[in-house]
Amino acid sequence: MILLTKGAISSSDSPPDTTSDGYLTLPDVVFKQLKKTLYLKQIQWYQSQGVIHYFSISHHRTKAEKEPLSKQSNPSLTPRKDPIFTTETRYPDGGLNRSVFPLRMGHSNSSPSKRSHALLRQWRLLDLVSGVLFFLVLLFFTMVFTPLGDSLAASGRQTLLLSGAADPRQHHRLVEAVEAGLRGVEACPAEAADHMPCEDPRRNSQLSREMNYYRERHCPRSDDSPLCLIPPPAGYRVPVPWPESLHKIWHSNMPHNKIAERKGHQGWMKLEGEHFIFPGGGTMFPDGAEQYIEKLGQYIPISGGVLRTALDMGCGVASFGGYLLSQNILTMSFAPRDSHKAQIQFALERGIPAFVAMLGTRRLPFPAFGFDLQICIADASYFIEVDRLLRPGGYLVISGPPVQWPKQDKEWSDLQAVARALCYELIAVDGNTVIWKKPAGEACLPNGNEFGLELCADSDDPSQAWYFKLKKCVSRTAFVKGDYAIGTIPKWPERLTATPPRSTLLKNGIDVYEADSRRWVRRVANYKNSLKIKLGTRAVRNAMDMNALFGGFAAALKSDPLWVMNVVPAQKPPTLDVIFDRGLIGVYHDW
């Protein structure tokens, strides 16, 4: 420490002095400044009768000190870096008297300069340690006693739960804790609002493009599965109720403007204030789905209950399926998660049956011969899968390329050739729309067809569809027994309660079907009356039966303004075909 005697001289009319032991004595104000900076520029000390006294403190040596020792007037002033106290007295006649005092350090065997720098390093280290301790204490109080701490902790947990633990054992421990009820399931981060299971664009973009494989369903390992609840978008509101939701939804519930910007000119949707508005148009019917349905009604029995289940491939925002509901035709609409990632979410928000899927390398997760009507944009390579799904006597409508499309003559010719090979009846070609009717009996497949099409083996089950590779053969309708063709199956709504033709293929199928139907009538009544679930009101537009069996739950809700997604687990008896025979819809899935 620099040893200075302070306070001996406090008035500004006296110069600094030294103590009896040789230490420099400075007034309080100078002493305090010196302790702060160890450096003072030259300042005026006092003035008396024209004589002006100055002083300064510096680490720099004076000019005299810079001279060699042999030439210095006072060799005792050896060159050093210690602070220098300089006084100057200037007289009116121009005379100058200057004195230089090195500031001496405390008693030590080491040099004053080394002691000074060691002292500074100690103080700096102490300041650093004190600052770190203060920060840690502040951080502790922030994390424990403020909402910010809760938010930071939750964010860290959410990231872990969404991405899966880096250590699989940690992931399993979290799963076990949730299943045992030792902890709740937390919400995922806000950016996960658009998360779709097994539909990760970053993961899928690294896969093969052949036959749209990368757009199909690809699930992560179980250790990488999220362990959190997908949150709604910020500002989410109670959805617009049906049937108003067919025409408009809240923008805040689906804050994605891309489709409106790209497809607005085709009548898909547009943004107006707080709502997305759906005029009812589509790529192939920009004037509206209602006019398109009227045109189809000129060629196929849209009304009257002949047709009940429909499949719309590449549905966009599902306006076609939405407007078919007024004709009592229940449409399953699907599209992949592509550049228009939110199109299926728009459909569901509107209250229209839809799900994410892609026709690529695998069969679609539906039973054979379940749909009465199919609307699609197809090419010859996928005609076999379309045929597997279409009920005998059903109708196939293809709009858009390649039907009479410029520069696609070959593709259009191939499509017609496949239809002829399968003995489809051409109903009409209207502009860029073609309508075929599937034969009610076995596909004819004349010998020598140019595509080499063959019937599948007698042992092939055409209803196997969960992660089942596409086959290059035509499914046999004779494999499935019963009168389920259009024209022989009852019309809607009688077919909902009539004994489904394919239920007879299961052991005790008819008895189980009837018992299941009665059970669900009682259960739904209990849901409404005792549990006060708002089934049958505008508050509930859709429901999912995760183990549907014969669709008894959906059938018991036939008078209510909602639709049911019937799910038949892949490991359960394959009863989904019975559900479609009843005029309901659903999918295979493996929970």
ChimeraX attribute file (.defattr): number of C-alpha atoms within 10 A of each C-alpha:
attribute: neighborCount
match mode: 1-to-1
recipient: residues
	/A:1	15
	/A:2	17
	/A:3	13
	/A:4	19
	/A:5	17
	/A:6	16
	/A:7	14
	/A:8	14
	/A:9	16
	/A:10	15
	/A:11	11
	/A:12	12
	/A:13	12
	/A:14	13
	/A:15	19
	/A:16	17
	/A:17	15
	/A:18	13
	/A:19	12
	/A:20	8
	/A:21	6
	/A:22	9
	/A:23	17
	/A:24	19
	/A:25	21
	/A:26	22
	/A:27	19
	/A:28	15
	/A:29	11
	/A:30	16
	/A:31	16
	/A:32	13
	/A:33	12
	/A:34	17
	/A:35	11
	/A:36	9
	/A:37	10
	/A:38	16
	/A:39	17
	/A:40	15
	/A:41	9
	/A:42	14
	/A:43	12
	/A:44	14
	/A:45	18
	/A:46	16
	/A:47	16
	/A:48	9
	/A:49	7
	/A:50	10
	/A:51	15
	/A:52	16
	/A:53	22
	/A:54	17
	/A:55	21
	/A:56	17
	/A:57	23
	/A:58	20
	/A:59	16
	/A:60	15
	/A:61	18
	/A:62	13
	/A:63	7
	/A:64	15
	/A:65	20
	/A:66	14
	/A:67	14
	/A:68	11
	/A:69	15
	/A:70	8
	/A:71	11
	/A:72	14
	/A:73	11
	/A:74	11
	/A:75	13
	/A:76	9
	/A:77	15
	/A:78	15
	/A:79	16
	/A:80	15
	/A:81	14
	/A:82	21
	/A:83	22
	/A:84	21
	/A:85	18
	/A:86	17
	/A:87	21
	/A:88	18
	/A:89	18
	/A:90	16
	/A:91	14
	/A:92	10
	/A:93	8
	/A:94	7
	/A:95	9
	/A:96	13
	/A:97	10
	/A:98	12
	/A:99	10
	/A:100	18
	/A:101	14
	/A:102	20
	/A:103	18
	/A:104	18
	/A:105	19
	/A:106	14
	/A:107	12
	/A:108	8
	/A:109	7
	/A:110	9
	/A:111	12
	/A:112	20
	/A:113	15
	/A:114	13
	/A:115	18
	/A:116	16
	/A:117	13
	/A:118	13
	/A:119	14
	/A:120	13
	/A:121	12
	/A:122	11
	/A:123	12
	/A:124	12
	/A:125	12
	/A:126	12
	/A:127	12
	/A:128	12
	/A:129	12
	/A:130	12
	/A:131	12
	/A:132	12
	/A:133	12
	/A:134	12
	/A:135	12
	/A:136	12
	/A:137	11
	/A:138	11
	/A:139	13
	/A:140	13
	/A:141	12
	/A:142	14
	/A:143	15
	/A:144	11
	/A:145	11
	/A:146	11
	/A:147	11
	/A:148	12
	/A:149	16
	/A:150	13
	/A:151	12
	/A:152	12
	/A:153	12
	/A:154	16
	/A:155	16
	/A:156	11
	/A:157	17
	/A:158	21
	/A:159	16
	/A:160	17
	/A:161	23
	/A:162	21
	/A:163	16
	/A:164	22
	/A:165	20
	/A:166	11
	/A:167	9
	/A:168	13
	/A:169	11
	/A:170	13
	/A:171	22
	/A:172	15
	/A:173	12
	/A:174	19
	/A:175	16
	/A:176	13
	/A:177	14
	/A:178	15
	/A:179	12
	/A:180	10
	/A:181	10
	/A:182	9
	/A:183	12
	/A:184	11
	/A:185	15
	/A:186	17
	/A:187	19
	/A:188	25
	/A:189	19
	/A:190	14
	/A:191	12
	/A:192	16
	/A:193	15
	/A:194	15
	/A:195	14
	/A:196	13
	/A:197	12
	/A:198	15
	/A:199	22
	/A:200	16
	/A:201	16
	/A:202	8
	/A:203	13
	/A:204	18
	/A:205	12
	/A:206	9
	/A:207	14
	/A:208	11
	/A:209	12
	/A:210	10
	/A:211	14
	/A:212	14
	/A:213	18
	/A:214	20
	/A:215	25
	/A:216	21
	/A:217	19
	/A:218	16
	/A:219	14
	/A:220	13
	/A:221	9
	/A:222	11
	/A:223	18
	/A:224	16
	/A:225	17
	/A:226	21
	/A:227	24
	/A:228	21
	/A:229	16
	/A:230	19
	/A:231	17
	/A:232	18
	/A:233	16
	/A:234	13
	/A:235	11
	/A:236	14
	/A:237	13
	/A:238	8
	/A:239	16
	/A:240	20
	/A:241	18
	/A:242	20
	/A:243	14
	/A:244	11
	/A:245	20
	/A:246	23
	/A:247	18
	/A:248	24
	/A:249	24
	/A:250	23
	/A:251	19
	/A:252	16
	/A:253	21
	/A:254	22
	/A:255	15
	/A:256	16
	/A:257	15
	/A:258	13
	/A:259	18
	/A:260	18
	/A:261	13
	/A:262	13
	/A:263	17
	/A:264	18
	/A:265	14
	/A:266	18
	/A:267	21
	/A:268	26
	/A:269	26
	/A:270	20
	/A:271	17
	/A:272	11
	/A:273	9
	/A:274	11
	/A:275	18
	/A:276	24
	/A:277	21
	/A:278	22
	/A:279	20
	/A:280	24
	/A:281	25
	/A:282	24
	/A:283	16
	/A:284	16
	/A:285	19
	/A:286	18
	/A:287	16
	/A:288	21
	/A:289	23
	/A:290	17
	/A:291	14
	/A:292	16
	/A:293	17
	/A:294	11
	/A:295	12
	/A:296	18
	/A:297	12
	/A:298	10
	/A:299	13
	/A:300	21
	/A:301	12
	/A:302	19
	/A:303	14
	/A:304	12
	/A:305	16
	/A:306	21
	/A:307	24
	/A:308	28
	/A:309	23
	/A:310	25
	/A:311	25
	/A:312	21
	/A:313	22
	/A:314	21
	/A:315	24
	/A:316	23
	/A:317	30
	/A:318	32
	/A:319	26
	/A:320	24
	/A:321	24
	/A:322	25
	/A:323	20
	/A:324	19
	/A:325	13
	/A:326	10
	/A:327	14
	/A:328	19
	/A:329	24
	/A:330	24
	/A:331	28
	/A:332	25
	/A:333	28
	/A:334	24
	/A:335	24
	/A:336	24
	/A:337	22
	/A:338	12
	/A:339	10
	/A:340	16
	/A:341	19
	/A:342	22
	/A:343	26
	/A:344	26
	/A:345	19
	/A:346	21
	/A:347	24
	/A:348	19
	/A:349	24
	/A:350	27
	/A:351	25
	/A:352	30
	/A:353	24
	/A:354	25
	/A:355	19
	/A:356	19
	/A:357	20
	/A:358	22
	/A:359	22
	/A:360	19
	/A:361	19
	/A:362	19
	/A:363	23
	/A:364	24
	/A:365	20
	/A:366	24
	/A:367	27
	/A:368	26
	/A:369	25
	/A:370	29
	/A:371	32
	/A:372	27
	/A:373	24
	/A:374	24
	/A:375	22
	/A:376	16
	/A:377	18
	/A:378	20
	/A:379	17
	/A:380	17
	/A:381	13
	/A:382	16
	/A:383	15
	/A:384	19
	/A:385	21
	/A:386	23
	/A:387	22
	/A:388	24
	/A:389	25
	/A:390	24
	/A:391	25
	/A:392	26
	/A:393	22
	/A:394	26
	/A:395	26
	/A:396	26
	/A:397	21
	/A:398	20
	/A:399	21
	/A:400	17
	/A:401	19
	/A:402	22
	/A:403	24
	/A:404	19
	/A:405	13
	/A:406	8
	/A:407	10
	/A:408	12
	/A:409	14
	/A:410	10
	/A:411	17
	/A:412	17
	/A:413	14
	/A:414	17
	/A:415	19
	/A:416	18
	/A:417	16
	/A:418	21
	/A:419	19
	/A:420	16
	/A:421	19
	/A:422	21
	/A:423	19
	/A:424	22
	/A:425	16
	/A:426	15
	/A:427	15
	/A:428	16
	/A:429	15
	/A:430	13
	/A:431	11
	/A:432	14
	/A:433	18
	/A:434	19
	/A:435	21
	/A:436	22
	/A:437	22
	/A:438	24
	/A:439	19
	/A:440	17
	/A:441	13
	/A:442	16
	/A:443	21
	/A:444	14
	/A:445	17
	/A:446	14
	/A:447	10
	/A:448	9
	/A:449	14
	/A:450	11
	/A:451	11
	/A:452	12
	/A:453	18
	/A:454	16
	/A:455	15
	/A:456	16
	/A:457	12
	/A:458	10
	/A:459	8
	/A:460	13
	/A:461	15
	/A:462	22
	/A:463	23
	/A:464	18
	/A:465	20
	/A:466	19
	/A:467	16
	/A:468	13
	/A:469	13
	/A:470	16
	/A:471	14
	/A:472	15
	/A:473	16
	/A:474	20
	/A:475	26
	/A:476	20
	/A:477	19
	/A:478	11
	/A:479	16
	/A:480	16
	/A:481	11
	/A:482	16
	/A:483	14
	/A:484	21
	/A:485	23
	/A:486	20
	/A:487	14
	/A:488	13
	/A:489	18
	/A:490	22
	/A:491	18
	/A:492	18
	/A:493	16
	/A:494	13
	/A:495	19
	/A:496	22
	/A:497	16
	/A:498	14
	/A:499	19
	/A:500	25
	/A:501	20
	/A:502	21
	/A:503	21
	/A:504	16
	/A:505	14
	/A:506	12
	/A:507	9
	/A:508	10
	/A:509	17
	/A:510	17
	/A:511	12
	/A:512	14
	/A:513	19
	/A:514	15
	/A:515	12
	/A:516	16
	/A:517	18
	/A:518	13
	/A:519	13
	/A:520	18
	/A:521	16
	/A:522	12
	/A:523	13
	/A:524	19
	/A:525	16
	/A:526	13
	/A:527	13
	/A:528	13
	/A:529	12
	/A:530	9
	/A:531	10
	/A:532	10
	/A:533	15
	/A:534	12
	/A:535	20
	/A:536	15
	/A:537	13
	/A:538	14
	/A:539	16
	/A:540	17
	/A:541	22
	/A:542	15
	/A:543	14
	/A:544	14
	/A:545	16
	/A:546	17
	/A:547	16
	/A:548	21
	/A:549	22
	/A:550	28
	/A:551	30
	/A:552	25
	/A:553	25
	/A:554	26
	/A:555	20
	/A:556	20
	/A:557	18
	/A:558	15
	/A:559	8
	/A:560	14
	/A:561	16
	/A:562	21
	/A:563	21
	/A:564	21
	/A:565	21
	/A:566	26
	/A:567	23
	/A:568	27
	/A:569	20
	/A:570	17
	/A:571	11
	/A:572	12
	/A:573	10
	/A:574	17
	/A:575	23
	/A:576	28
	/A:577	25
	/A:578	25
	/A:579	28
	/A:580	28
	/A:581	29
	/A:582	28
	/A:583	28
	/A:584	29
	/A:585	29
	/A:586	24
	/A:587	24
	/A:588	25
	/A:589	18
	/A:590	12
	/A:591	10
